[in-house]
Amino acid sequence: MSFTRQENTTCAERDHVRGQDFLYTPGEHIMLISCHHLSKSYAEQPVLRDLSFQIDSQADNRDLLLLGPSGVGKTTLLRILAGLEQPDHGSIDITMGEAATAGTHLRIGMVFQEDRLLESLDAPANVCAVSPMITRARATAELEKLLPPDALSKPVRELSGGMRRRVALVRALLPSSDLLLMDEPFTGLDDATRQQVIAYLFSMKGRRPLVLATHETEGLPPMRTLTLTFTKSTYSEHI
């Protein structure tokens, strides 16, 4: 079954805020993502130029790694994949698992470049807010793997940038989802915490396709991945 990304514009954003009733089982994930000739400009300045690629969960390009400095289009591509922006040209086709039926919603776990936490709530409440299926006890148990216990009872506005990043990561990974989109998830972390977070990410990822935007690959485990390296004027790819 194929979808165009445009059909899921409101669904992706809603999932991060409220959660929803899921329409198929967690074991049925995306099989194939095909992007065709994507282009995007802001104020007549091109950001993406005729970009085409494919992620195939059954092949060596299961995940997508976006490399490059800030301002070269990585975040724009993630937002298009999430349905939060539309490309000026091109299309995205998503083929789901065999159990998907008409009306199936694409479920996305996303770490934004900004943490987008609910500032007055504590960390477990922020994680619970994305899905009614997550209990506070489960959220607390996961957060304790990455945060000191005394951080869990404070409003997240009182947490450091690195702690807030870890809350955002757990919030993206814990709900059942079909696709993971992560925009610089390791920003603000020291070396030891970065390794801890990378280990947690890949322990929780499972079979879900991952699109990871980063400017640094140190510490990442071997991945079955397609890598797109962005510069100001072009991109290159390799598996």
N, CA and C of each residue as an Amber inpcrd file, in Angstrom:
protein
   717
   0.8500000  -1.1910000   0.0000000   0.0000000   0.0000000   0.0000000
   0.8830000   1.2370000   0.0000000   0.5460000   2.2130000  -0.8200000
   1.3550000   3.4160000  -0.9260000   0.5900000   4.6310000  -0.4250000
   1.3070000   5.5250000   0.2130000   0.7620000   6.7850000   0.6650000
   1.6260000   7.8990000   0.1090000   1.0550000   9.0640000  -0.1060000
   1.8720000  10.2510000  -0.3070000   1.9340000  10.9890000   1.0120000
   3.0530000  11.6520000   1.2740000   3.2520000  12.3070000   2.5660000
   2.1950000  13.3650000   2.8320000   1.6360000  13.9620000   1.7660000
   0.6550000  15.0090000   1.9430000  -0.5820000  14.5210000   2.6950000
  -0.8980000  13.2440000   2.6190000  -2.0900000  12.7360000   3.2760000
  -1.9560000  12.7090000   4.7900000  -0.7470000  12.8800000   5.3150000
  -0.5170000  12.7240000   6.7450000  -0.0650000  14.0170000   7.4120000
  -0.3440000  15.1560000   6.8150000   0.1850000  16.4230000   7.3050000
  -0.2120000  16.6980000   8.7410000  -1.4990000  16.5600000   9.0910000
  -1.9140000  16.8870000  10.4460000  -1.6370000  15.7550000  11.4120000
  -1.6120000  14.5390000  10.9220000  -1.4380000  13.3750000  11.7930000
  -0.0910000  13.3900000  12.5020000   0.9850000  13.7060000  11.7740000
   2.3170000  13.6620000  12.3680000   2.4330000  14.6390000  13.5270000
   1.9330000  15.8520000  13.3520000   2.0600000  16.8420000  14.4000000
   1.1960000  16.4740000  15.5980000  -0.0100000  15.9550000  15.3520000
  -0.8940000  15.5990000  16.4460000  -0.3040000  14.4950000  17.3050000
   0.3610000  13.5380000  16.6900000   0.9080000  12.4040000  17.4340000
   1.9010000  12.8670000  18.4970000   2.6590000  13.9380000  18.2270000
   3.6660000  14.3860000  19.1790000   3.0320000  15.0850000  20.3730000
   1.7940000  15.5510000  20.2390000   1.1820000  16.3410000  21.3010000
   0.1970000  15.5320000  22.1260000  -0.6600000  14.7420000  21.4600000
  -1.7410000  14.1050000  22.1900000  -1.7410000  12.5860000  22.1200000
  -1.0900000  12.0000000  21.1290000  -1.2520000  10.5690000  20.8930000
  -2.5590000  10.3120000  20.1700000  -2.7960000   9.0460000  19.7680000
  -4.0230000   8.7210000  19.0810000  -4.2750000   7.2290000  19.2050000
  -5.4670000   6.7840000  18.8150000  -5.7630000   5.3620000  18.7660000
  -5.0910000   4.7740000  17.5430000  -4.2260000   3.7900000  17.7570000
  -3.4500000   3.2390000  16.6680000  -4.2800000   2.2090000  15.9090000
  -4.1040000   2.1580000  14.6060000  -4.9620000   1.3770000  13.7470000
  -4.3660000   0.0520000  13.3110000  -3.1030000  -0.2150000  13.6410000
  -2.5420000  -1.5280000  13.3420000  -1.4470000  -1.8490000  14.3350000
  -0.9810000  -3.0710000  14.3360000  -0.1180000  -3.5550000  15.4010000
   1.2910000  -2.9860000  15.2930000   1.9940000  -2.8430000  16.4370000
   3.3430000  -2.2800000  16.4240000   4.3300000  -3.0550000  15.5660000
   4.0810000  -4.3250000  15.2920000   5.0180000  -5.1130000  14.5090000
   5.0010000  -4.8330000  13.0260000   3.9910000  -4.0960000  12.5560000
   3.8740000  -3.8150000  11.1290000   4.4300000  -2.4220000  10.8520000
   5.6150000  -2.3670000  10.2730000   6.2800000  -1.0970000  10.0770000
   6.4170000  -0.7770000   8.5900000   6.9630000   0.3770000   8.3250000
   7.1910000   0.8170000   6.9600000   8.1230000  -0.1570000   6.2420000
   7.8060000  -0.4720000   5.0140000   8.6600000  -1.3240000   4.2070000
   9.5570000  -0.4980000   3.2820000   9.0190000   0.6070000   2.7610000
   9.7410000   1.3450000   1.7320000   9.3440000   2.8150000   1.7610000
  10.3410000   3.7030000   1.7250000  10.1140000   5.1460000   1.5560000
  10.8590000   5.5770000   0.3000000  10.1380000   6.1400000  -0.6490000
  10.7390000   6.5850000  -1.9090000  10.4740000   8.0790000  -2.0810000
  11.5520000   8.8520000  -2.1810000  11.4520000  10.2900000  -2.4090000
  11.8920000  10.5870000  -3.8360000  11.0690000  11.3620000  -4.5310000
  11.2880000  11.5960000  -5.9440000  11.4530000  13.0920000  -6.2300000
  12.6640000  13.5140000  -6.5770000  12.9360000  14.8470000  -7.1100000
  12.3970000  15.9580000  -6.1950000  12.7240000  15.8650000  -4.9000000
  12.2610000  16.8650000  -3.9480000  13.0450000  18.1640000  -4.1170000
  12.3180000  19.2720000  -4.1480000  12.9300000  20.5950000  -4.1710000
  12.1690000  21.4960000  -3.2020000  12.9160000  22.3790000  -2.5210000
  12.3160000  23.3050000  -1.5770000  13.1510000  24.5630000  -1.5120000
  12.4860000  25.7220000  -1.5490000  13.1680000  27.0130000  -1.4440000
  12.4780000  27.8590000  -0.3950000  13.2340000  28.7650000   0.2110000
  12.7000000  29.7820000   1.1080000  13.1420000  31.1370000   0.5790000
  12.1650000  32.0140000   0.3560000  12.4630000  33.3490000  -0.1790000
  13.3580000  33.2420000  -1.4140000  13.0050000  32.3170000  -2.2860000
  13.6920000  32.0990000  -3.5600000  15.1230000  31.5800000  -3.3950000
  15.4940000  31.1620000  -2.1640000  16.8010000  30.5630000  -1.9410000
  16.6410000  29.0390000  -1.8640000  17.1830000  28.2890000  -2.8280000
  17.0280000  26.8260000  -2.8140000  17.6860000  26.1940000  -1.5860000
  16.9670000  25.2660000  -0.9630000  17.5020000  24.4950000   0.1550000
  17.6680000  23.0350000  -0.2500000  16.6560000  22.4710000  -0.8650000
  16.7320000  21.1320000  -1.4400000  16.5990000  21.2400000  -2.9480000
  17.4460000  20.5060000  -3.6740000  17.4530000  20.6020000  -5.1290000
  17.3550000  19.2010000  -5.7330000  16.1950000  18.8550000  -6.2690000
  16.0220000  17.6220000  -7.0410000  16.5730000  16.4080000  -6.2890000
  16.1500000  16.2440000  -5.0450000  16.6620000  15.1880000  -4.1670000
  15.8230000  13.9190000  -4.3200000  16.4530000  12.8070000  -4.6390000
  15.7780000  11.5150000  -4.7510000  16.5580000  10.4700000  -3.9690000
  15.8550000   9.6060000  -3.2410000  16.4990000   8.5040000  -2.5280000
  15.4270000   7.5070000  -2.1270000  15.8670000   6.3560000  -1.6060000
  14.9480000   5.3070000  -1.1790000  15.4710000   4.6420000   0.0840000
  14.5730000   4.4070000   1.0400000  14.8720000   3.6350000   2.2400000
  14.0820000   2.3430000   2.1530000  14.7730000   1.2110000   2.2410000
  14.1390000  -0.0970000   2.0880000  14.4700000  -0.9430000   3.3090000
  13.4480000  -1.2650000   4.1200000  13.6960000  -1.9900000   5.3640000
  14.1800000  -3.4170000   5.1380000  14.0750000  -3.8970000   3.9040000
  14.5240000  -5.2470000   3.5910000  15.9130000  -5.2710000   2.9530000
  16.5420000  -4.1070000   2.8040000  17.8250000  -4.0330000   2.1000000
  18.8740000  -3.3740000   2.9960000  20.0370000  -3.0510000   2.4140000
  21.1150000  -2.4490000   3.1830000  20.8470000  -0.9910000   3.5290000
  19.9220000  -0.3530000   2.8260000  19.5930000   1.0460000   3.1150000
  18.3270000   1.1180000   3.9620000  18.3650000   0.4490000   5.1390000
  17.2090000   0.4230000   6.0410000  16.9860000   1.7810000   6.6890000
  18.0510000   2.4810000   7.0310000  17.9640000   3.7680000   7.7100000
  18.5920000   4.8470000   6.8270000  18.3960000   6.0940000   7.2310000
  18.9270000   7.2250000   6.4720000  19.6950000   8.1330000   7.4150000
  20.9590000   8.3840000   7.0930000  21.8120000   9.2590000   7.8750000
  22.0510000  10.5340000   7.0740000  21.6810000  11.6710000   7.6560000
  21.8440000  12.9730000   7.0060000  23.0200000  13.6880000   7.6630000
  24.0880000  13.9070000   6.9100000  25.2990000  14.5260000   7.4380000
  25.4880000  15.9070000   6.8250000  26.0720000  16.8020000   7.6090000
  26.3830000  18.1230000   7.0930000  26.1960000  19.1870000   8.1510000
  26.7450000  20.3810000   7.9120000  26.6300000  21.4760000   8.8770000
  25.2210000  22.0480000   8.9020000  24.9920000  22.9900000   9.7890000
  23.6860000  23.6440000   9.8770000  23.3980000  24.4450000   8.6100000
  22.1260000  24.5240000   8.2660000  21.7000000  25.3840000   7.1820000
  21.8130000  24.8080000   5.7920000  21.9560000  23.4650000   5.6850000
  22.1200000  22.8680000   4.3530000  20.9220000  22.0380000   3.9190000
  19.8540000  22.0010000   4.7400000  18.6360000  21.3410000   4.3020000
  18.2420000  20.0990000   5.0800000  19.0260000  19.6810000   6.0760000
  18.7010000  18.4590000   6.8110000  17.3680000  18.5940000   7.5530000
  17.1970000  19.6920000   8.2740000  15.9590000  19.8990000   9.0210000
  14.7710000  20.0340000   8.0790000  14.9650000  20.7160000   6.9770000
  13.8760000  20.8620000   5.9960000  13.4150000  19.5020000   5.4980000
  14.3480000  18.6170000   5.1900000  13.9810000  17.2880000   4.7260000
  13.2220000  16.5290000   5.8050000  13.6590000  16.5980000   7.0580000
  12.9530000  15.9260000   8.1420000  11.5340000  16.4500000   8.2870000
  11.3550000  17.7460000   8.1940000  10.0250000  18.3330000   8.3370000
   9.1170000  17.9400000   7.1710000   9.6790000  17.7960000   5.9850000
   8.8860000  17.3130000   4.8550000   8.4800000  15.8620000   5.0690000
   9.4110000  15.0300000   5.5420000   9.0820000  13.6390000   5.8110000
   8.0090000  13.5140000   6.8910000   8.0130000  14.4360000   7.8480000
   7.0100000  14.4160000   8.9180000   5.6780000  14.9920000   8.4840000
   5.6190000  15.5920000   7.3120000   4.3800000  16.2040000   6.8720000
   4.1430000  17.5950000   7.4310000   5.1620000  18.1980000   8.0650000
   5.0250000  19.5280000   8.6490000   5.2970000  20.6340000   7.6370000
   5.9320000  20.2800000   6.5230000   6.1110000  21.2010000   5.4030000
   5.8750000  20.4360000   4.1120000   5.5660000  21.1720000   3.0570000
   5.3740000  20.5700000   1.7460000   6.5440000  20.9480000   0.8430000
   7.0220000  20.0270000   0.0090000   8.0490000  20.4060000  -0.9690000
   7.4380000  21.2790000  -2.0560000   8.2630000  22.1100000  -2.6650000
   7.7920000  22.8880000  -3.8140000   7.5450000  21.9840000  -5.0170000
   8.3840000  20.9740000  -5.1320000   8.2620000  20.0080000  -6.2220000
   8.6340000  18.6360000  -5.6940000   8.1440000  17.6010000  -6.3640000
   8.4910000  16.2380000  -6.0080000   7.4350000  15.5780000  -5.1400000
   7.6860000  14.3160000  -4.7960000   6.7180000  13.5350000  -4.0350000
   7.4210000  12.5110000  -3.1640000   6.6780000  12.0080000  -2.1610000
   7.1590000  10.9500000  -1.2800000   6.1190000   9.8460000  -1.2600000
   6.5380000   8.6220000  -1.5470000   5.6670000   7.4520000  -1.4780000
   6.1200000   6.5590000  -0.3370000   5.1830000   6.1370000   0.4990000
   5.4780000   5.2880000   1.6430000   4.6790000   3.9960000   1.5100000
   5.3900000   2.8840000   1.4880000   4.7570000   1.5730000   1.3830000
   4.7960000   0.9030000   2.7450000   3.6160000   0.5310000   3.2540000
   3.5110000  -0.0330000   4.5910000   3.5730000  -1.5510000   4.5430000
   3.5960000  -2.1710000   5.7320000   3.5650000  -3.6200000   5.8370000
   2.2500000  -4.1880000   5.3480000   2.2110000  -5.4800000   5.1760000
   1.0620000  -6.1280000   4.5720000  -0.2090000  -5.9790000   5.3900000
  -0.0920000  -5.8070000   6.7110000  -1.2820000  -5.7290000   7.5590000
  -1.9410000  -4.3590000   7.5350000  -1.2850000  -3.3690000   6.9320000
  -1.8750000  -2.0370000   6.8750000  -3.1190000  -2.0500000   6.0050000
  -4.1330000  -1.2930000   6.4070000  -5.3860000  -1.2410000   5.6820000
  -5.6980000   0.1930000   5.3070000  -6.7220000   0.3630000   4.4890000
  -7.1470000   1.7080000   4.1120000  -7.4750000   2.5090000   5.3710000
  -7.0400000   3.7260000   5.4310000  -7.2610000   4.5690000   6.5970000
  -6.1540000   4.4990000   7.6250000  -5.1490000   3.6640000   7.3870000
  -4.0240000   3.5680000   8.3080000  -3.2940000   4.8980000   8.4040000
  -2.9780000   5.3120000   9.6250000  -2.2140000   6.5240000   9.8540000
  -0.7480000   6.1770000  10.0770000   0.1130000   6.9680000   9.4940000
   1.5420000   6.8240000   9.7380000   1.8730000   7.3930000  11.1120000
   2.5450000   6.6020000  11.9390000   2.8810000   7.0160000  13.3030000
   4.3630000   7.3590000  13.3560000   4.6670000   8.5880000  13.7630000
   6.0330000   9.0920000  13.7250000   6.5000000   9.4550000  15.1220000
   7.7100000   9.0070000  15.4720000   8.3870000   9.4860000  16.6650000
   9.4630000  10.4700000  16.2250000   9.4100000  11.6890000  16.7600000
  10.3100000  12.7260000  16.2380000  10.9840000  13.4930000  17.3660000
  12.2830000  13.6900000  17.2160000  13.0340000  14.6250000  18.0460000
  13.3210000  15.8430000  17.1930000  12.7470000  16.9710000  17.5740000
  12.9490000  18.2170000  16.8510000  14.2870000  18.8410000  17.2500000
  14.7270000  19.8000000  16.4580000  15.9440000  20.5300000  16.8080000
  15.7260000  21.3020000  18.1060000  14.5010000  21.8080000  18.3030000
  14.1120000  22.3960000  19.5820000  13.3900000  21.3040000  20.3640000
  13.5520000  21.2950000  21.6810000  13.0130000  20.1830000  22.4660000
  11.4870000  20.1250000  22.4650000  10.8150000  21.2770000  22.4350000
   9.3490000  21.3470000  22.3770000   8.7010000  20.5770000  23.5230000
   9.2010000  20.7970000  24.7170000   8.6240000  20.1680000  25.8940000
   7.5360000  21.0590000  26.4940000   6.6960000  20.4530000  27.3270000
   5.6690000  21.1870000  28.0620000   6.3130000  21.7010000  29.3430000
   6.6520000  22.9830000  29.3510000   7.6030000  23.5390000  30.3190000
   7.1630000  23.3960000  31.7690000   5.8810000  23.4680000  32.0590000
   5.4290000  23.4320000  33.4500000   5.2870000  22.0200000  33.9950000
   5.4020000  21.0130000  33.1200000   5.2460000  19.6270000  33.5540000
   6.6020000  18.9900000  33.8180000   6.6130000  17.9460000  34.6260000
   7.8550000  17.2230000  34.8650000   8.1320000  16.2680000  33.7010000
   9.2720000  15.5930000  33.7530000   9.6930000  14.7470000  32.6330000
   8.7260000  13.5890000  32.3740000   8.2920000  12.8210000  33.3970000
   7.3460000  11.7420000  33.1040000   6.0480000  12.2290000  32.4790000
   5.5400000  13.3630000  32.9340000   4.3030000  13.8960000  32.3620000
   4.4960000  14.2910000  30.9090000   5.6610000  14.7960000  30.5550000
   5.9480000  15.1220000  29.1620000   5.9310000  13.8760000  28.2850000
   6.4860000  12.7910000  28.7920000   6.4960000  11.5460000  28.0190000
   5.0780000  10.9810000  27.8930000   4.3150000  11.0050000  28.9790000
   2.9450000  10.4860000  28.9600000   2.0380000  11.2980000  28.0330000
   2.3670000  12.5660000  27.8220000   1.4820000  13.4480000  27.0620000
   1.3410000  13.0340000  25.6070000   2.2840000  12.2620000  25.0670000
   2.2180000  11.9390000  23.6410000   1.3280000  10.7470000  23.3470000
   0.9670000   9.9670000  24.3590000   0.1300000   8.8010000  24.1020000
  -0.5950000   8.3860000  25.3640000  -1.9030000   8.1480000  25.2820000
  -2.6480000   7.6610000  26.4560000  -2.2630000   6.2510000  26.8410000
  -1.4890000   5.5600000  25.9980000  -1.0950000   4.1790000  26.2690000
   0.1390000   4.0890000  27.1610000   0.7940000   5.2190000  27.4420000
   1.9960000   5.2220000  28.2720000   1.6190000   5.5960000  29.7020000
   1.9260000   4.7270000  30.6580000   1.6580000   5.0310000  32.0530000
   2.8060000   5.8480000  32.6410000   2.5200000   6.5430000  33.7210000
   3.5760000   7.3170000  34.3800000   4.6800000   6.3960000  34.8930000
   4.3050000   5.2160000  35.3750000   5.3140000   4.2740000  35.8640000
   6.2530000   3.8460000  34.7410000   5.7040000   3.5940000  33.5670000
   6.5560000   3.1900000  32.4350000   7.4520000   4.3390000  32.0130000
   6.8920000   5.5490000  31.9150000   7.6910000   6.7090000  31.5320000
   8.8250000   6.9310000  32.5280000   8.5210000   6.8110000  33.8200000
   9.5360000   7.0140000  34.8520000  10.6470000   5.9750000  34.7350000
  10.2630000   4.7260000  34.4940000  11.2610000   3.6570000  34.3860000
  12.2230000   3.9080000  33.2280000  11.7130000   4.4030000  32.1100000
  12.5740000   4.6820000  30.9650000  13.4540000   5.8990000  31.2170000
  12.8850000   6.9420000  31.7900000  13.6450000   8.1620000  32.0470000
  14.7790000   7.9170000  33.0470000  14.5550000   7.0100000  34.0010000
  15.5940000   6.7180000  34.9890000  16.8280000   6.0780000  34.3650000
  16.6970000   5.5610000  33.1480000  17.8570000   5.0030000  32.4540000
  18.8030000   6.0970000  31.9540000  18.2870000   7.3420000  31.8390000
  19.0770000   8.4310000  31.2570000  19.2290000   9.6420000  32.1640000
  18.4050000   9.7360000  33.2170000  18.4060000  10.9310000  34.0640000
  18.5560000  10.5490000  35.5290000  19.1600000  11.4230000  36.3450000
  19.2060000  11.1650000  37.7870000  17.8000000  11.2410000  38.3750000
  17.4980000  10.4540000  39.4050000  16.1290000  10.4160000  39.9530000
  15.5820000  11.7680000  40.3740000  16.4500000  12.6390000  40.9330000
  15.9280000  13.9120000  41.4150000  15.5160000  14.8540000  40.2940000
  15.8870000  14.5460000  39.0580000  15.4820000  15.3950000  37.9250000
  14.0500000  15.1160000  37.4760000  13.5090000  13.9780000  37.8920000
  12.2160000  13.5560000  37.3490000  11.0330000  14.2790000  37.9740000
  11.2210000  14.8730000  39.1430000  10.1130000  15.5460000  39.8200000
  10.0810000  17.0460000  39.5520000  11.0460000  17.5650000  38.8240000
  11.1220000  18.9960000  38.5660000  10.4000000  19.3520000  37.2720000
   9.8160000  20.5490000  37.1770000   9.3400000  21.0000000  35.8690000
  10.5110000  21.0190000  34.8880000  10.2620000  20.6360000  33.6490000
  11.3880000  20.5140000  32.7110000  12.0490000  21.8580000  32.4230000
  11.3730000  22.9650000  32.7050000  12.0140000  24.2610000  32.5120000
  13.2120000  24.4450000  33.4320000  13.2990000  23.6510000  34.5200000
  14.4110000  23.7440000  35.4520000  15.5600000  22.7930000  35.1030000
  15.4070000  22.0050000  34.0700000  16.4420000  21.0440000  33.6900000
  17.4590000  21.6740000  32.7540000  18.6540000  21.1160000  32.7360000
  19.6920000  21.5800000  31.8170000  19.3220000  21.2080000  30.3940000
  20.0250000  21.8130000  29.4360000  19.7610000  21.5170000  28.0380000
  19.9610000  20.0550000  27.6970000  21.0250000  19.4440000  28.2450000
  21.2830000  18.0430000  27.9860000  20.2140000  17.1340000  28.5750000
  19.7170000  17.4710000  29.7610000  18.6490000  16.6800000  30.3630000
  17.3590000  16.7970000  29.5570000  17.0650000  18.0010000  29.1180000
  15.8590000  18.2090000  28.3080000  15.9400000  17.3980000  27.0100000
  17.1410000  17.3140000  26.4470000  17.3210000  16.5470000  25.2200000
  17.0000000  15.0700000  25.4530000  17.3940000  14.5740000  26.6120000
  17.1310000  13.1730000  26.9320000  15.6430000  12.9110000  27.1440000
  14.9470000  13.8730000  27.7370000  13.4840000  13.7400000  27.8780000
  12.8350000  13.6820000  26.4920000  13.2680000  14.5520000  25.6000000
  12.7090000  14.5640000  24.2490000  12.9620000  13.2460000  23.5280000
  14.1310000  12.6420000  23.7620000  14.4580000  11.3790000  23.1110000
  13.5430000  10.2580000  23.6140000  13.3780000  10.1550000  24.9290000
  12.4920000   9.1260000  25.4710000  11.0680000   9.3390000  24.9640000
  10.6280000  10.5790000  24.9170000   9.2770000  10.8800000  24.4370000
   9.0780000  10.4160000  22.9950000  10.1090000  10.4940000  22.1640000
  10.0020000  10.0680000  20.7740000  10.0620000   8.5600000  20.6200000
  10.8480000   7.8920000  21.4810000  11.1060000   6.4670000  21.3040000
  10.0740000   5.5680000  21.9680000   9.4830000   6.0040000  23.0620000
   8.6530000   5.1030000  23.8540000   7.3130000   4.7630000  23.1940000
   6.6010000   5.7090000  22.5790000   5.3340000   5.3320000  21.9410000
   5.5540000   4.3830000  20.7630000   4.5690000   3.5510000  20.4940000
   4.6200000   2.6850000  19.3150000   4.5510000   3.5630000  18.0710000
   5.4880000   3.3720000  17.1510000   5.5330000   4.1990000  15.9490000
   6.1150000   3.3940000  14.7980000   6.0290000   3.9550000  13.6120000
   6.4730000   3.2790000  12.3990000   7.7400000   3.8780000  11.8130000
   8.0350000   5.1170000  12.1700000   9.1680000   5.8430000  11.5970000
   9.7300000   6.7600000  12.6650000  11.0670000   6.8050000  12.7810000
  11.7410000   7.6950000  13.7220000  12.4850000   8.7730000  12.9470000
  12.2220000  10.0330000  13.2810000  12.8970000  11.1790000  12.6760000
  13.6060000  11.9320000  13.7880000  14.9240000  12.1200000  13.6610000
  15.6880000  12.7290000  14.7390000  16.6150000  13.7980000  14.1980000
  16.4370000  15.0090000  14.7190000  17.1890000  16.1720000  14.2540000
  18.2010000  16.5640000  15.3220000  19.4650000  16.2060000  15.0890000
  20.5580000  16.5000000  16.0230000  20.1940000  16.0950000  17.4570000
  19.8620000  14.8190000  17.6880000  19.4180000  14.4110000  19.0270000
  20.5120000  14.4300000  20.0840000  21.7850000  14.5340000  19.6800000
  22.8900000  14.4730000  20.6430000  23.4380000  15.8530000  20.9940000
  22.7660000  16.9050000  20.5390000  23.2080000  18.2700000  20.8270000
  23.1990000  18.5350000  22.3370000  24.2690000  19.1690000  22.8250000
  24.3240000  19.5610000  24.2270000  24.7220000  18.4590000  25.1780000
  25.1860000  17.3150000  24.6620000  25.5690000  16.1960000  25.5210000
  27.0860000  16.0700000  25.5890000  27.6080000  15.7900000  26.7830000
  29.0390000  15.5170000  26.8820000  29.3190000  14.1230000  26.3170000
  30.5930000  13.7740000  26.2000000  30.9610000  12.5310000  25.5180000
  30.3580000  11.3010000  26.1930000  30.4190000  11.2460000  27.5120000
  29.9110000  10.0670000  28.2170000  28.3970000   9.9460000  28.0730000
  27.7070000  11.0790000  28.2030000  26.2500000  11.0550000  28.0730000
  25.8430000  10.7530000  26.6400000  26.6030000  11.2730000  25.6910000
  26.3300000  10.9830000  24.2810000  26.3610000   9.4730000  24.0210000
  27.3620000   8.7830000  24.5330000  27.4520000   7.3460000  24.3390000
  26.2890000   6.6200000  25.0150000  25.9020000   7.0850000  26.1870000
  24.7610000   6.5040000  26.8880000  23.4770000   6.6710000  26.0730000
  23.2890000   7.8600000  25.5100000  22.0820000   8.1570000  24.7340000
  22.0700000   7.3630000  23.4260000  23.2230000   7.2490000  22.7640000
  23.2970000   6.4610000  21.5330000  22.9260000   5.0110000  21.8200000
  23.4630000   4.4660000  22.9010000  23.1400000   3.0830000  23.2550000
  21.6520000   2.9200000  23.5180000  21.0580000   3.8880000  24.2060000
  19.6170000   3.8110000  24.4920000  18.8020000   3.8970000  23.2030000
  19.1740000   4.8210000  22.3270000  18.4610000   4.9850000  21.0570000
  18.4150000   3.6700000  20.2860000  19.5520000   3.0270000  20.1430000
  19.5850000   1.8330000  19.3060000  19.0290000   0.6000000  20.0230000
  18.9770000   0.6460000  21.3530000  18.3130000  -0.4420000  22.0770000
  16.7960000  -0.3440000  21.9400000  16.2850000   0.8770000  21.7420000
  14.8430000   1.1070000  21.6440000  14.3420000   1.1560000  20.2040000
  15.2250000   1.3340000  19.2690000  14.8400000   1.5270000  17.8710000
  14.0840000   0.3330000  17.3060000  14.5690000  -0.8690000  17.5730000
  13.9430000  -2.0560000  17.0160000  14.0090000  -2.0740000  15.4980000
  12.9280000  -2.4570000  14.8430000  12.8760000  -2.5560000  13.3890000
  12.4310000  -1.2610000  12.7290000  12.1770000  -0.2340000  13.5080000
  11.6670000   1.0020000  12.9310000  12.7370000   1.6960000  12.0940000
  12.4010000   2.1280000  10.8790000  13.3430000   2.9350000  10.0960000
  13.6860000   4.2240000  10.8490000  14.9510000   4.6170000  10.7650000
  15.4430000   5.8160000  11.4400000  16.0240000   6.7730000  10.4200000
  15.5780000   8.0220000  10.4660000  16.2140000   9.0950000   9.6990000
  16.8740000  10.0030000  10.7260000  18.2090000  10.0440000  10.6980000
  18.9970000  10.7340000  11.7200000  19.8110000  11.8390000  11.0780000
  19.5540000  13.0740000  11.4770000  20.3340000  14.2210000  11.0240000
  21.3600000  14.5630000  12.0910000  22.6190000  14.6430000  11.6870000
  23.6830000  14.9460000  12.6390000  24.8600000  15.5440000  11.8750000
  25.7400000  16.2010000  12.6020000  26.9680000  16.6980000  11.9860000
  28.1750000  15.8890000  12.4530000  27.9180000  14.8620000  13.2940000
  29.0180000  14.0810000  13.8420000  28.5820000  12.6320000  13.9860000
  29.3900000  11.7010000  13.4970000  29.0350000  10.2810000  13.5260000
  29.8000000   9.4920000  14.5840000  30.6720000  10.1470000  15.3370000
  31.4780000   9.4390000  16.3260000  30.5900000   8.7210000  17.3360000
  30.8590000   7.4520000  17.5600000  30.1270000   6.6800000  18.5390000
  28.9160000   5.9490000  18.0020000  28.5140000   6.2350000  16.7710000
  27.3660000   5.5350000  16.2110000  27.7440000   4.0890000  15.8990000
  26.8570000   3.1460000  16.1720000  27.1650000   1.7410000  15.8600000
  27.0560000   1.4950000  14.3650000  27.5420000   0.3490000  13.8710000
  27.3430000   0.0200000  12.4580000  25.8510000   0.0140000  12.1260000
  25.4990000   0.6430000  11.0250000  24.0970000   0.7670000  10.6330000
  23.9150000   0.3160000   9.1960000  22.7690000  -0.3140000   8.9350000
  22.3840000  -0.5930000   7.5510000  21.7470000   0.6780000   7.0170000
  22.5520000   1.5420000   6.4440000  22.0850000   2.8980000   6.2100000
  22.4940000   3.4410000   4.8520000  21.6480000   4.3050000   4.3390000
  21.9780000   5.1750000   3.2230000  22.4100000   6.5050000   3.8200000
  23.5650000   7.0050000   3.4180000  24.0710000   8.2680000   3.9450000
  23.9770000   9.3480000   2.8740000  23.3280000  10.4540000   3.2310000
  23.3110000  11.6370000   2.3760000  24.1640000  12.7010000   3.0400000
  25.2080000  13.1450000   2.3550000  26.0860000  14.1920000   2.8760000
  25.7520000  15.4960000   2.1780000  25.2590000  16.4760000   2.9520000
  24.7990000  17.7430000   2.4130000  25.9020000  18.7900000   2.4750000
  25.9590000  19.6250000   1.4580000  26.7490000  20.8450000   1.4820000
  25.8170000  21.9860000   1.0870000  26.3560000  23.1820000   0.9670000
  25.5290000  24.3350000   0.6150000  24.9280000  24.2200000  -0.7800000
  25.5840000  23.4950000  -1.6650000  25.1370000  23.5120000  -3.0570000
  24.6670000  22.1610000  -3.5740000  24.9770000  21.0660000  -2.8500000
  24.6370000  19.7600000  -3.3950000  24.6260000  18.7350000  -2.2860000
  24.4380000  17.4770000  -2.6460000  24.5460000  16.3760000  -1.7030000
  25.1280000  15.1790000  -2.4280000  25.7120000  14.2670000  -1.6530000
  26.2090000  13.0190000  -2.2070000  25.6570000  11.8880000  -1.3720000
  25.6080000  10.6910000  -1.9240000  25.0450000   9.5700000  -1.1870000
  25.9250000   8.3380000  -1.3340000  25.8900000   7.4940000  -0.2860000
  26.5210000   6.1950000  -0.3600000  25.8920000   5.2820000   0.6720000
  26.0010000   3.9910000   0.4600000  25.4570000   2.9860000   1.3650000
  26.6140000   2.3330000   2.1220000
